[in-house]
């Protein structure tokens, strides 16, 4: 099963932060690729634990995912720039 998630990665100080808003999970690393890999590991661990506990479907539905034909579809997340006067 594959789940497609939105990922936002940015540099803060000397580290990169990686975040997926659909599951509200974040991680960090010294490089962009390390932050992304650690986020993948965190999401995988989260999914495995919810399956072990028997709460996977409940967690996915409460996060806005919809199951269609054996596939979980992520909720629509829009990430864009917003310009405001300062």
C-alpha positions in Angstrom: 0.0 0.0 0.0 1.3 3.5 -0.9 0.1 6.7 0.7 1.0 10.0 -0.9 1.6 12.8 1.6 2.4 16.5 1.2 5.9 17.3 2.5 7.3 20.6 3.5 11.0 20.9 4.1 12.8 24.0 5.2 16.1 25.0 6.8 16.2 26.3 10.3 19.6 27.2 11.7 21.9 24.3 10.9 19.2 21.7 10.4 16.4 20.9 8.0 12.9 20.3 9.2 10.5 18.0 7.4 6.8 18.0 8.0 3.7 16.3 6.6 0.5 18.2 7.5 -1.9 15.3 6.7 -0.6 13.3 9.7 0.9 16.2 11.6 4.3 14.4 11.8 7.7 16.2 11.7 11.3 15.2 11.8 14.7 16.8 11.2 18.2 16.2 9.8 21.5 17.8 9.0 20.7 17.6 5.3 17.6 17.9 3.3 17.7 14.3 2.2 18.4 13.2 5.8 15.4 15.2 7.1 13.2 13.6 4.3 14.4 10.1 5.1 13.8 10.6 8.9 10.3 11.8 8.1 9.7 8.7 6.0 10.9 6.6 9.0 8.7 8.5 11.4 5.6 8.1 9.2 6.3 4.4 8.7 6.7 3.8 12.4 3.5 5.7 13.1 1.6 3.7 10.5 3.0 0.4 11.8 2.1 1.3 15.4 -1.5 2.2 14.5 -1.9 -1.0 12.6 -0.4 -3.0 15.6 -2.9 -1.2 17.8 -5.8 -1.8 15.4 -6.5 1.9 15.1 -5.1 2.5 11.6 -8.4 3.1 9.8 -9.8 5.2 12.6 -6.6 7.4 12.6 -6.6 7.8 8.8 -10.3 8.8 8.7 -9.8 11.3 11.6 -6.9 12.8 9.6 -9.3 13.4 6.6 -8.3 10.4 4.5 -10.9 8.5 2.5 -10.7 4.8 1.6 -11.6 4.1 -2.0 -11.2 0.6 -3.4 -8.3 -0.6 -1.1 -6.5 2.7 -1.5 -6.3 5.6 1.0 -6.7 9.0 -0.6 -5.2 12.0 1.2 -7.2 15.1 2.0 -6.6 18.1 -0.2 -3.9 20.2 1.2 -3.0 23.5 -0.4 0.4 25.0 0.3 1.2 28.2 -1.4 2.7 31.7 -0.8 0.6 34.5 0.5 1.7 38.0 0.1 0.6 40.6 2.7 1.6 44.2 3.3 3.9 44.6 6.3 
